Amino acid sequence: MKIARYETFKCDAGWRTFSFLKMVTDSGIVGWSEYNESFGSPGLSGVIDVLMPSVIGQDPMALELINAVLATRSTQSRGGVVRQAIAAIENALLDIKGKALGVPVYQLFGGKLRERIPVYWSHCGSYRMRNAELVGEPAVRTYDDMTRVGAEVKAKGFSGLKTNIAIEIDGLIQAYRPGFVVGRGFPERNWDAFIARSAAKTVEAFRKGCGPDVGIMLDTNFHFRTEGFRRIAEAVGPTGLTWLELDAHDPRSIALIRRDSPCPIASGETLLERRDFRPYLEAYAFDTAIVDVVWNGFYESLKIAAMAEVYEVNVAPHNFYGHLASAISAHFCAAVPNFRVMEIDIDSVKWRDEFFTVAPTIENGDYVLPTGPGWGVEVNEAAVRARPPTAASGGI
């Protein structure tokens, strides 16, 4: 069996674009992977196009060999969109291999440790604050609205939620995102007392709705520098966060924050390969290491998780994409012993389910692991072609 051809697809997912790689063998087996080009990874499809000639004609069962070839082709430009392109290729190859052997991907790596994956509701309230019409839910305009969403999370059986800082201006709340968007706080990313109080008020609003037993994570991304992250941690400390999530490209800075923080620290979603994770683990920067399986590739992500376990650190996948990416992340969660919890977007565009043959089954806050061969989820090619990207499809 050889890889015969491939094709990439993009489709309109409202405020972002979903992207897919389809790989076809000469025996007719099709492998799929999902990747993300619409936020922070420009030109990713073009990199896949450059790398795929080294894959055409190869045996898809020889995953390590193909990875070694692709690593050699990109030695001088390791990481970045190159790693993400290799990840998309790796994940499609694994789908083929699982289908060829008639087993789920997790079965290729020692089998599953769990078949029900605890998940938390990510971007909770955040998407309804910015894109309520596309989501098809009532808009979140006040902290009281956040409280109502928190109650919804509890009523639907989720054990956790993750949200982002909202600030109140003229009686209405808006997202605070200077690390991503030009506006208030950009580019200096300083903290002030108002922002710190707003972070605490955001968490308190959700806590009022979801009660004491639902975990709350606050994701601050790249929106502050070290000083600011420390002050935000102090402000939200009394709220009992499951974790404060943050990103910084200096491991010792995060280790400093973790040392003094009154709440656990999670980070790592933008790191690529074991080489990126190593200095953070050596600095003991994480309570939870966040691994993006779509960016790193499934096999490389397993290796990252194995390295994290040596440092007594559990891992959680970064997963805010479509249903295929969720399935890939769920296989990762099923296969690693040091698993924490899985991220998933519950809110999305109203037509997201159209793009996939199977929508996730979530019962009592658990994602039920697919049992079909490969990833157990297929892309609906016709539906994807029917919704091409628009000028508005981009961002997070």
Legacy VTK file of the C-alpha trace (Angstrom):
# vtk DataFile Version 3.0
C-alpha trace
ASCII
DATASET POLYDATA
POINTS 396 float
0.000 0.000 0.000
1.291 3.429 -0.997
0.140 7.028 -0.621
-1.251 7.962 -4.032
-2.593 11.498 -3.695
-3.848 14.129 -1.282
-6.099 17.173 -1.120
-6.633 19.987 1.364
-10.019 21.495 2.186
-11.121 24.689 3.901
-14.610 25.687 4.985
-16.467 28.518 6.662
-16.777 28.089 10.428
-18.089 31.574 11.122
-15.359 33.639 12.768
-12.720 31.065 11.742
-11.867 28.516 9.071
-11.787 24.754 9.513
-9.099 23.000 7.444
-8.656 19.330 6.581
-6.097 17.100 4.904
-7.360 14.126 2.890
-4.830 11.437 2.008
-5.706 8.592 -0.374
-3.826 5.296 -0.824
-3.553 3.233 -3.987
-5.776 0.656 -2.283
-8.546 3.214 -1.790
-8.193 3.765 1.959
-8.696 7.426 2.871
-7.090 9.107 5.857
-8.226 12.422 7.303
-6.728 14.964 9.662
-7.794 18.405 10.816
-5.446 21.364 11.077
-5.808 25.054 11.856
-4.557 27.823 9.590
-6.922 30.624 10.526
-5.273 31.670 13.773
-1.547 32.203 14.076
-0.406 29.740 11.391
-0.422 31.593 8.044
0.598 29.596 5.016
0.148 26.197 6.660
-1.623 24.673 3.647
1.253 25.808 1.450
3.763 24.067 3.715
1.736 20.854 3.475
1.887 21.186 -0.323
5.687 21.511 -0.192
6.140 18.503 2.102
3.675 16.084 0.517
5.860 15.138 -2.504
8.151 13.412 0.030
5.151 11.389 1.237
3.575 10.392 -2.087
4.633 6.850 -2.930
5.541 5.995 0.680
4.058 3.150 2.715
1.649 4.792 5.217
2.387 2.034 7.724
5.988 3.265 8.016
5.129 6.257 10.193
8.527 6.657 11.880
10.328 6.521 8.539
8.079 9.184 7.015
8.487 11.371 10.106
12.261 11.005 9.827
12.163 11.980 6.150
10.011 15.039 6.861
12.227 16.046 9.785
15.244 15.909 7.484
13.459 18.047 4.903
12.844 20.724 7.558
15.902 20.508 9.817
16.830 24.153 9.345
13.305 25.409 10.044
12.136 23.166 12.894
8.888 24.072 14.645
6.292 26.640 13.644
4.068 25.923 10.684
6.523 23.238 9.512
5.827 21.166 12.627
2.095 21.768 12.234
2.248 20.583 8.617
4.099 17.426 9.654
1.479 16.930 12.372
-1.364 17.125 9.854
0.405 14.565 7.679
1.176 12.303 10.655
-2.421 12.356 11.873
-3.803 11.490 8.418
-1.320 8.606 8.132
-2.466 7.254 11.483
-6.090 7.339 10.306
-5.034 5.266 7.290
-3.051 2.821 9.414
-5.899 2.310 11.841
-8.362 1.714 9.004
-5.982 -0.677 7.243
-5.672 -2.757 10.422
-9.339 -2.333 11.347
-8.631 -0.783 14.756
-8.944 2.630 16.439
-5.736 4.670 16.512
-5.367 4.319 20.284
-5.104 0.556 19.752
-1.855 1.129 17.829
-0.236 2.522 20.987
-1.057 0.029 23.703
-4.825 0.385 23.771
-7.087 2.648 25.786
-6.788 3.379 29.484
-10.224 4.991 29.545
-13.185 5.164 27.172
-15.019 8.062 28.799
-13.037 11.282 28.670
-13.910 14.055 31.166
-14.206 17.343 29.277
-14.565 20.994 30.181
-16.605 23.582 28.288
-14.055 25.896 26.687
-14.540 29.550 25.633
-17.550 29.429 27.925
-19.458 32.672 27.510
-16.618 34.096 25.395
-18.038 33.056 22.016
-21.510 34.224 23.056
-19.997 37.586 23.979
-18.428 38.018 20.524
-20.401 35.805 18.123
-23.778 35.029 19.672
-25.686 35.220 16.383
-23.400 32.668 14.706
-23.550 30.400 17.758
-27.329 30.670 17.896
-27.493 31.402 21.623
-28.491 34.482 23.630
-25.748 37.088 23.743
-23.618 37.474 26.862
-23.550 41.197 27.600
-23.265 41.408 31.396
-21.726 39.520 34.292
-25.250 38.375 35.172
-25.417 36.733 31.732
-22.208 34.878 32.605
-23.866 33.640 35.770
-26.724 32.224 33.685
-24.247 30.432 31.401
-22.525 29.019 34.479
-25.845 27.589 35.618
-26.290 26.050 32.146
-22.893 24.357 32.407
-23.899 22.774 35.711
-27.350 21.762 34.450
-25.813 19.994 31.435
-23.553 17.929 33.661
-20.129 19.370 32.850
-17.549 19.172 35.603
-15.614 22.208 34.409
-15.563 25.321 32.245
-12.940 27.692 30.915
-13.482 31.351 30.166
-11.571 34.548 29.429
-11.317 37.935 31.104
-14.262 40.261 30.435
-14.152 43.952 31.293
-17.225 46.138 31.792
-17.412 49.365 29.779
-20.552 51.547 29.967
-22.549 48.720 31.528
-21.640 46.073 28.928
-18.839 43.518 29.057
-16.277 42.930 26.335
-13.317 40.609 25.899
-9.914 41.786 27.079
-7.359 40.376 24.592
-4.365 42.685 24.048
-2.103 39.743 23.241
-4.192 38.978 20.147
-6.067 42.123 19.156
-4.993 45.715 18.653
-6.888 47.783 21.215
-6.930 48.444 24.923
-3.742 47.136 26.521
-1.885 46.602 23.222
1.077 46.311 22.815
2.414 46.873 26.331
0.143 44.264 27.985
0.326 45.908 31.393
-1.993 45.045 34.245
-3.918 47.565 36.330
-6.323 47.380 39.242
-9.392 47.572 36.972
-8.230 44.644 34.838
-7.368 42.586 37.921
-10.804 43.274 39.450
-12.420 42.400 36.112
-10.651 39.039 36.064
-11.957 38.279 39.553
-15.478 39.471 38.659
-15.493 37.227 35.581
-14.679 34.135 37.627
-17.025 35.126 40.455
-19.904 35.528 38.000
-19.457 31.979 36.711
-18.945 30.608 40.221
-22.254 32.120 41.284
-23.987 30.216 38.489
-22.187 26.882 38.468
-21.699 26.460 42.207
-18.698 25.223 44.206
-18.249 21.814 42.594
-17.801 22.799 38.929
-14.170 23.539 38.093
-13.350 26.938 36.569
-10.282 27.715 34.469
-9.344 31.249 33.432
-7.340 31.528 30.213
-5.224 34.679 29.986
-3.238 33.586 26.905
-0.478 36.102 26.062
-2.403 39.083 27.439
0.110 40.074 30.137
3.774 39.945 30.927
5.232 38.247 34.003
4.279 41.003 36.440
0.723 41.112 35.119
0.228 37.355 35.287
1.345 37.412 38.923
-1.125 40.167 39.770
-3.986 38.407 37.993
-3.155 35.221 39.913
-3.353 37.170 43.170
-6.686 38.700 42.161
-8.370 35.397 41.263
-6.738 33.339 44.021
-9.759 33.460 46.370
-12.089 32.118 43.642
-10.687 28.576 43.807
-9.635 28.160 40.174
-8.883 24.712 38.814
-6.069 26.480 37.011
-4.935 29.831 35.698
-3.871 29.355 32.099
-1.226 31.577 30.552
1.403 31.645 27.831
4.915 33.077 27.832
7.933 32.126 25.766
10.255 32.028 28.768
10.068 28.943 31.000
11.637 30.595 34.043
9.040 33.369 33.964
6.221 30.818 34.174
8.115 28.920 36.887
8.347 32.172 38.868
4.604 32.739 38.498
3.844 29.158 39.521
6.079 29.401 42.589
4.108 32.303 44.038
0.667 31.715 42.551
-2.257 30.892 44.874
-3.760 28.754 42.085
-2.387 25.996 39.823
-0.776 27.055 36.528
-1.415 25.448 33.138
0.525 26.304 30.005
2.177 24.876 26.893
-0.470 25.072 24.175
1.835 26.959 21.778
4.859 24.711 22.324
6.010 22.347 19.612
7.833 19.041 20.005
9.651 17.652 23.007
12.487 20.120 22.510
10.147 23.025 23.273
8.591 21.339 26.298
11.856 20.201 27.888
13.051 23.554 29.327
9.604 24.224 30.808
9.495 20.825 32.469
13.059 21.206 33.707
12.086 24.563 35.226
8.999 22.982 36.856
6.824 25.608 35.195
3.604 23.568 34.869
1.008 22.091 37.142
-0.677 20.892 33.943
1.075 20.746 30.562
-1.234 21.641 27.697
-0.393 19.759 24.495
-1.899 20.609 21.124
-2.264 17.254 19.357
-3.313 18.940 16.104
-0.166 21.081 16.111
2.278 18.425 17.313
0.865 15.272 15.780
-0.522 12.341 17.746
2.681 10.316 17.958
4.831 13.280 18.973
2.187 14.272 21.541
2.420 10.827 23.144
6.166 11.330 23.442
5.622 14.743 25.059
3.187 13.184 27.535
5.695 10.448 28.378
8.348 13.076 29.068
5.930 15.093 31.234
5.156 12.008 33.305
8.818 11.796 34.330
8.332 15.201 35.984
5.060 14.107 37.655
3.051 16.399 35.397
-0.313 15.535 33.865
-1.302 16.645 30.360
-4.438 18.144 28.842
-5.011 18.608 25.110
-5.479 22.036 23.578
-8.595 21.513 21.492
-10.809 24.320 20.181
-11.385 23.038 16.639
-13.910 20.800 14.883
-15.187 17.319 15.659
-12.331 15.480 13.924
-9.770 17.326 16.041
-11.825 16.482 19.128
-11.712 12.798 18.191
-7.930 12.973 17.687
-7.546 14.650 21.084
-9.814 12.063 22.697
-7.649 9.210 21.384
-4.672 10.987 22.982
-6.543 11.285 26.280
-7.455 7.604 26.144
-3.893 6.456 25.479
-1.839 8.382 28.083
-1.750 7.501 31.799
-1.022 11.074 32.982
-4.246 12.619 31.690
-5.876 15.631 33.387
-8.997 16.730 31.448
-9.945 17.420 27.831
-10.843 20.796 26.357
-13.784 21.059 23.956
-15.818 23.870 22.435
-19.499 23.292 23.078
-20.517 26.543 21.407
-19.673 26.902 17.731
-21.388 27.868 14.494
-24.813 26.356 14.138
-23.743 24.301 11.112
-20.583 22.708 12.585
-22.100 19.206 12.753
-22.683 19.250 8.977
-18.949 18.943 8.325
-18.628 15.528 9.972
-20.298 12.151 9.674
-20.446 11.768 13.461
-21.025 14.396 16.134
-19.482 13.833 19.568
-21.426 11.929 22.187
-21.143 13.723 25.528
-22.787 12.113 28.529
-22.691 13.608 32.033
-19.707 15.732 31.118
-17.760 12.867 29.519
-16.789 12.552 25.859
-17.529 8.983 24.792
-14.556 7.651 22.840
-15.291 6.703 19.192
-14.884 2.980 18.515
-14.552 2.890 14.727
-11.265 2.237 12.918
-8.841 5.116 12.590
-10.125 8.209 14.349
-13.711 6.971 14.163
-14.861 10.267 12.623
-15.056 11.110 8.922
-15.256 14.465 7.175
-18.396 15.136 5.126
-16.646 16.256 1.975
-19.787 17.512 0.261
-20.746 19.692 3.218
-17.242 21.132 3.433
-17.247 21.990 -0.274
-20.671 23.601 0.101
-19.396 26.178 2.588
-16.176 27.743 1.289
-14.333 30.162 3.570
-15.408 33.781 3.637
-13.466 36.959 4.312
-14.758 36.846 7.899
-13.485 33.289 8.505
-10.438 33.850 10.655
-9.363 34.299 14.247
-10.158 32.469 17.444
LINES 1 397
396 0 1 2 3 4 5 6 7 8 9 10 11 12 13 14 15 16 17 18 19 20 21 22 23 24 25 26 27 28 29 30 31 32 33 34 35 36 37 38 39 40 41 42 43 44 45 46 47 48 49 50 51 52 53 54 55 56 57 58 59 60 61 62 63 64 65 66 67 68 69 70 71 72 73 74 75 76 77 78 79 80 81 82 83 84 85 86 87 88 89 90 91 92 93 94 95 96 97 98 99 100 101 102 103 104 105 106 107 108 109 110 111 112 113 114 115 116 117 118 119 120 121 122 123 124 125 126 127 128 129 130 131 132 133 134 135 136 137 138 139 140 141 142 143 144 145 146 147 148 149 150 151 152 153 154 155 156 157 158 159 160 161 162 163 164 165 166 167 168 169 170 171 172 173 174 175 176 177 178 179 180 181 182 183 184 185 186 187 188 189 190 191 192 193 194 195 196 197 198 199 200 201 202 203 204 205 206 207 208 209 210 211 212 213 214 215 216 217 218 219 220 221 222 223 224 225 226 227 228 229 230 231 232 233 234 235 236 237 238 239 240 241 242 243 244 245 246 247 248 249 250 251 252 253 254 255 256 257 258 259 260 261 262 263 264 265 266 267 268 269 270 271 272 273 274 275 276 277 278 279 280 281 282 283 284 285 286 287 288 289 290 291 292 293 294 295 296 297 298 299 300 301 302 303 304 305 306 307 308 309 310 311 312 313 314 315 316 317 318 319 320 321 322 323 324 325 326 327 328 329 330 331 332 333 334 335 336 337 338 339 340 341 342 343 344 345 346 347 348 349 350 351 352 353 354 355 356 357 358 359 360 361 362 363 364 365 366 367 368 369 370 371 372 373 374 375 376 377 378 379 380 381 382 383 384 385 386 387 388 389 390 391 392 393 394 395
